[in-house]
């Protein structure tokens, strides 16, 4: 999938009018049918099936539908499970670029990942209360990097109570294994299943506390797909299964060098110390230090946390800069420089005309992605009316930067809780 983009001078981009806010449309029945039909080949290829749990307490809807986020197949899975019921979809605003009309008629509601957006709550209430349509959202906001849940926003129970709708959960199994984000969009032959469950009835949403709801949500989003693959003996024998693995395992567990790792074929190699790991057919690393990928990723998080604590963490890289201010294009405005440290992000570029800062407390996580719209690895920062898409020239910094943003936010949150 690609995105419409063009080159434009920074000052011209800043003068472009911002789009007016529009209320969610009821999804077109015809387009919903088209989407459902278009999904059939992919779902057949993965032999998709699903089960239901606790649906006797769900009622007739409309619902708030939550789903874990592993790959694009998730949307096709939802279209199969929920058909013929119509539902709006909360999606990232960059998905609207170049195709706003189509996306709105599909029922999509644009928002920015990890950016505070009060209007989103209003839009979701309008869809459920006025349009009488369900709303599908991915609370994680981004695809999982390491096959475990990404951080969820706190106090989601407040949103649930505002919407006053039964809460359904779609959990997929095999979607991550088929198409992990780091693997350069290469599909594996994996059977995919899902479970549709009613997490909370309308009455339970009313009666339970925000803290109880958050606890239920945390439990629903507790998963580890590499463990799932091993326990269920899901065999992945594609010869490219380790391609791009260095995007998440960027730091050698043996010599601790960064940016020297390479995942290629079935092997992960450190070009600093020469150590190698074989990624076997069941997602298990054969080599020293770590055999479980999420454990390695968790160790990297601990390393970043220590760097923050001792004041040595920093990101310092040249970047190419794209800007989104409307739904017409990604505007490439030139090059710049991005830094990240204990005070947050600083982006400078466009011959000194662009200067943007973002503090750690503004975002609980970071919108970062690999091979974003087939352009390159990306770090996205910004506010509701403008987003800066930074394509780092420095190798393999995306995962570490997301981890650091999350850990810096936690540190700021802990400071506030003590005052």
C-alpha positions in Angstrom: 0.0 0.0 0.0 1.3 3.5 -0.9 0.3 7.0 0.0 -0.2 10.0 -2.2 2.8 12.4 -1.8 4.2 15.5 -3.4 7.1 17.9 -2.8 6.1 21.4 -1.6 7.9 24.3 0.0 7.4 24.4 3.8 5.9 27.9 3.9 3.4 26.9 1.3 2.3 23.9 3.3 1.9 26.0 6.4 -0.5 28.3 4.5 -2.8 25.4 3.3 -6.3 25.5 4.9 -7.0 22.9 7.5 -10.0 20.6 6.7 -13.2 21.3 8.5 -14.3 18.7 11.0 -17.0 16.4 9.6 -19.4 14.1 11.5 -19.1 10.4 10.9 -21.1 9.0 8.1 -23.2 5.9 8.2 -21.2 3.3 6.3 -22.4 2.6 2.8 -24.1 -0.8 2.6 -22.7 -1.2 -1.0 -19.2 -0.4 0.0 -19.4 -2.6 3.1 -20.4 -5.4 0.8 -17.6 -4.6 -1.6 -15.1 -4.6 1.4 -16.5 -7.9 2.6 -16.2 -9.4 -0.9 -12.7 -8.1 -1.5 -11.6 -9.8 1.8 -12.7 -13.3 0.7 -9.5 -14.3 -1.2 -7.2 -13.3 1.7 -9.4 -15.0 4.3 -9.6 -18.1 2.2 -5.8 -18.2 1.9 -5.4 -18.3 5.7 -8.3 -20.7 6.2 -9.9 -18.2 8.5 -12.5 -19.3 11.1 -13.7 -17.8 14.4 -15.5 -18.6 17.6 -17.9 -16.7 19.9 -17.8 -16.3 23.7 -20.3 -14.7 26.1 -22.3 -13.2 23.2 -25.6 -13.9 25.0 -25.1 -10.8 27.1 -24.2 -8.5 24.1 -27.7 -7.5 23.1 -28.5 -6.1 19.7 -26.1 -3.2 19.6 -24.8 -0.9 18.5 -21.5 -1.9 20.1 -18.0 -0.6 20.8 -15.8 -3.2 19.1 -12.2 -3.5 20.2 -9.6 -5.4 18.3 -5.9 -6.2 18.8 -3.7 -4.9 15.9 -1.2 -7.1 14.1 -1.6 -6.4 10.4 -3.9 -5.1 7.6 -5.6 -8.5 7.7 -7.3 -7.3 10.9 -9.7 -5.1 8.9 -10.7 -8.0 6.6 -11.3 -10.2 9.7 -13.6 -7.6 11.2 -15.5 -7.3 7.9 -16.1 -11.1 8.0 -17.1 -11.3 11.6 -19.4 -8.3 11.8 -21.1 -8.6 8.4 -23.9 -7.6 7.7 -23.9 -5.2 10.7 -22.6 -1.7 9.7 -19.9 -0.1 11.8 -17.7 2.9 11.8 -13.9 2.4 12.0 -11.5 4.7 14.0 -8.4 4.9 11.8 -5.3 7.0 11.5 -5.7 10.2 9.5 -2.9 9.3 7.1 -5.2 6.6 5.8 -7.5 9.3 4.4 -4.8 10.9 2.3 -5.8 10.9 -1.3 -9.0 9.0 -0.7 -11.1 10.9 1.9 -14.4 10.4 0.1 -14.0 6.6 0.0 -12.9 6.4 3.6 -15.8 8.5 4.9 -18.3 6.4 2.9 -16.8 3.3 4.4 -17.6 4.8 7.8 -14.0 5.6 8.8 -13.4 8.2 11.5 -10.0 9.9 11.3 -7.8 10.5 14.3 -4.1 11.0 15.1 -2.2 8.2 16.9 -1.2 8.9 20.5 -2.4 12.5 20.1 -5.1 13.9 22.5 -8.3 14.3 20.4 -11.5 15.2 22.3 -13.4 15.4 19.0 -12.9 11.6 18.6 -15.0 10.9 21.6 -17.7 13.2 20.2 -17.6 11.4 16.9 -17.8 8.0 18.5 -20.8 9.1 20.5 -22.5 10.5 17.4 -21.9 7.2 15.5 -23.4 5.1 18.3 -26.0 7.5 19.6 -27.3 9.2 16.4 -26.3 6.9 13.5 -27.0 3.8 15.6 -23.9 2.1 14.1 -21.2 0.3 16.0 -17.7 1.6 16.3 -14.6 -0.5 15.7 -11.3 0.8 17.2 -7.8 -0.5 17.9 -6.9 0.7 21.4 -3.2 -0.1 20.9 -3.3 2.4 18.0 -0.3 0.8 16.3 0.7 -2.6 15.1 2.6 -4.7 17.6 6.4 -4.7 17.2 7.3 -7.8 19.1 4.0 -9.8 19.1 2.9 -8.5 22.5 0.4 -5.8 23.3 1.5 -2.2 22.9 0.7 0.3 25.8 -3.0 1.2 26.1 -4.2 4.6 27.2 -5.2 4.8 30.8 -8.8 5.3 32.0 -10.4 3.8 28.9 -13.3 3.1 31.2 -14.2 6.8 31.0 -14.7 6.4 27.3 -16.7 3.3 27.7 -19.1 5.0 30.2 -19.5 8.0 27.8 -20.5 5.7 24.9 -22.9 3.6 27.0 -22.6 0.6 24.6 -21.8 -3.1 25.1 -18.1 -3.8 24.5 -17.1 -6.5 22.2 -13.5 -7.8 21.7 -12.1 -9.5 18.6 -8.8 -11.3 19.3 -6.8 -12.7 16.4 -4.5 -15.7 16.4 -2.0 -16.1 13.6 -2.4 -12.6 12.1 0.9 -11.4 13.6 2.7 -14.7 12.6 1.5 -14.3 9.1 2.7 -10.7 8.6 4.8 -9.3 11.4 5.6 -5.6 10.9 9.4 -6.1 10.8 9.3 -8.6 7.9 9.1 -6.2 4.9 5.4 -7.0 4.1 6.3 -10.6 3.2 3.4 -12.9 3.9 3.9 -16.3 5.6 1.6 -19.4 5.2 -0.2 -19.4 8.5 -3.8 -20.3 9.4 -5.6 -17.4 11.1 -8.4 -17.7 13.6 -10.2 -15.2 15.9 -12.5 -15.1 18.9 -15.4 -12.7 19.2 -16.2 -12.1 22.9 -18.6 -9.7 24.8 -16.2 -8.2 27.3 -18.9 -6.0 29.0 -22.6 -5.8 28.7 -24.3 -2.4 28.7 -25.2 -2.9 32.3 -21.7 -3.9 33.3 -20.3 -0.7 31.6 -22.7 1.3 33.9 -22.0 -0.6 37.1 -18.3 -1.2 37.0 -15.7 1.4 38.1 -13.2 2.9 35.6 -10.5 1.0 37.4 -12.3 -2.3 37.1 -12.9 -1.7 33.4 -9.3 -0.9 32.8 -8.3 -4.1 34.6 -10.6 -6.1 32.3 -9.1 -4.4 29.3 -5.5 -5.0 30.3 -6.3 -8.7 30.7 -8.0 -8.8 27.3 -4.8 -7.3 25.7 -2.4 -9.6 27.5 -0.9 -11.8 24.8 2.4 -13.0 23.4 2.2 -14.3 19.9 5.7 -15.9 19.8 4.7 -18.0 22.9 1.4 -18.8 21.1 3.3 -19.9 18.0 5.6 -22.2 20.1 2.8 -23.7 22.3 0.6 -24.4 19.3 3.5 -25.7 17.1 2.7 -23.2 14.3 5.3 -24.0 11.7 6.7 -21.1 9.7 9.3 -22.4 7.3 9.6 -19.5 4.9 13.3 -18.8 4.1 12.8 -15.1 4.7 11.3 -15.4 8.2 14.2 -13.4 9.9 14.3 -10.6 7.3 14.2 -7.3 9.1 14.3 -8.8 12.6 17.0 -6.3 13.5 14.3 -3.6 13.4 13.2 -4.8 16.8 16.3 -6.5 18.0 18.6 -3.6 17.3 20.9 -4.1 20.2 23.3 -7.1 20.4 22.5 -9.1 23.6 26.1 -10.3 23.7 28.3 -7.3 22.9 25.6 -4.6 23.4 26.5 -2.7 20.2 23.5 -1.0 18.5 22.8 -0.6 14.8 25.1 -3.6 13.9 22.4 -6.3 13.8 21.1 -7.8 10.6 18.1 -10.1 10.1 18.4 -11.9 6.8 17.0 -15.2 5.6 16.6 -17.3 8.8 19.5 -15.8 10.7 20.1 -12.8 12.9 23.7 -11.6 12.9 25.7 -9.0 14.9 28.3 -7.5 12.6 30.2 -6.1 15.6 31.0 -9.3 17.5 30.1 -11.9 14.9 27.5 -13.7 17.0 24.6 -15.3 15.2 21.1 -16.6 16.0 18.9 -18.9 14.0 15.2 -18.2 14.0 13.7 -21.7 13.9 10.4 -22.7 12.4 8.5 -22.1 15.6 9.7 -18.6 16.4 12.5 -19.7 18.7 16.0 -18.1 18.6 18.8 -20.6 18.7 21.9 -18.9 20.1 23.3 -17.2 23.2 21.5 -14.9 25.7 17.9 -15.0 24.5 15.7 -17.5 22.8 12.4 -15.6 23.1 12.1 -12.5 21.0 9.8 -10.6 23.4 12.3 -11.2 26.2 15.1 -9.7 24.1 12.8 -6.7 23.4 12.0 -6.3 27.1 15.7 -6.4 27.9 16.2 -3.5 25.3 13.5 -1.6 27.2 15.4 -2.1 30.5 18.6 -0.8 28.8 16.8 2.3 27.6 15.3 2.9 31.0 18.8 2.8 32.5 20.1 5.2 29.9 17.2 7.6 30.8 18.0 7.3 34.5 21.7 8.0 34.1 21.2 10.7 31.5 22.9 9.0 28.6 19.9 8.4 26.4 19.6 10.4 23.2 18.5 10.2 19.6 20.4 12.4 17.1 19.7 11.9 13.4 19.2 13.6 10.1 15.8 13.0 8.6 13.7 13.6 5.6 10.5 15.4 6.5 6.9 14.8 5.4 4.0 16.9 6.7 0.3 16.1 6.8 -2.1 19.0 7.4 -5.0 17.9 5.2 -6.3 14.7 3.5 -4.9 15.7 0.0 -1.2 14.6 0.3 1.8 13.9 2.3 3.9 17.0 1.6 7.6 16.3 1.5 9.2 19.6 2.6 12.9 18.6 2.6 15.5 17.5 5.2 16.1 18.3 8.8 17.4 17.1 12.1 15.6 15.2 14.9 16.7 14.8 18.4 15.1 13.1 21.4 16.1 13.2 25.0 14.8 13.7 28.5 13.1 17.0 27.4 11.3 15.3 24.5 11.6 15.8 20.7 13.1 18.7 18.8 12.7 18.8 15.1 14.5 21.5 13.0 14.6 21.8 9.2 13.7 23.6 6.0 16.6 26.0 6.3 15.7 27.1 9.8 12.0 27.8 9.1 10.8 24.6 10.9 11.3 24.3 14.6 9.0 22.0 16.6 9.3 20.7 20.1 7.2 18.0 21.9 7.6 17.3 25.6 7.5 13.7 27.1 4.3 14.2 28.9 2.3 14.9 25.7 2.2 11.4 24.4 2.1 8.0 26.2 3.6 6.3 23.2 5.0 7.1 19.8 3.6 6.6 16.3 6.5 4.8 14.7 6.5 2.3 11.9 8.6 0.2 9.6 8.7 0.6 5.8 5.7 3.1 6.2 3.6 3.1 3.0 6.7 1.6 1.3 8.7 4.8 1.9 10.9 3.9 4.9 11.0 3.5 8.6 9.3 6.5 10.2 8.9 8.5 13.5 5.8 10.6 13.6 5.4 13.6 16.0 3.0 16.5 16.0 -0.4 17.8 17.2 -4.0 17.6 16.2 -3.7 20.0 13.2 -0.2 19.0 11.9 1.8 15.9 11.9 5.5 15.6 11.0 6.7 12.3 9.5 10.4 11.9 10.0 12.3 9.3 8.0 15.6 8.8 9.9 18.9 8.5 8.0 20.4 6.7 11.0 19.8 3.0 10.9 17.4 1.1 13.2 16.4 3.8 15.7 12.6 3.5 15.3 12.0 0.8 18.0 14.4 2.3 20.5 12.8 5.7 20.1 9.3 4.3 20.7 10.5 2.6 23.8 12.2 5.8 25.0 9.1 7.9 24.4 7.0 5.4 26.5 9.6 5.3 29.3 10.0 9.1 29.4 6.2 9.4 29.6 6.1 6.9 32.5 8.8 8.9 34.3 6.8 12.2 33.9 3.6 10.5 35.1 5.3 9.1 38.2 6.7 12.5 39.0 3.2 14.0 38.8 1.7 11.3 41.0 4.3 12.1 43.7 3.5 15.8 43.8 
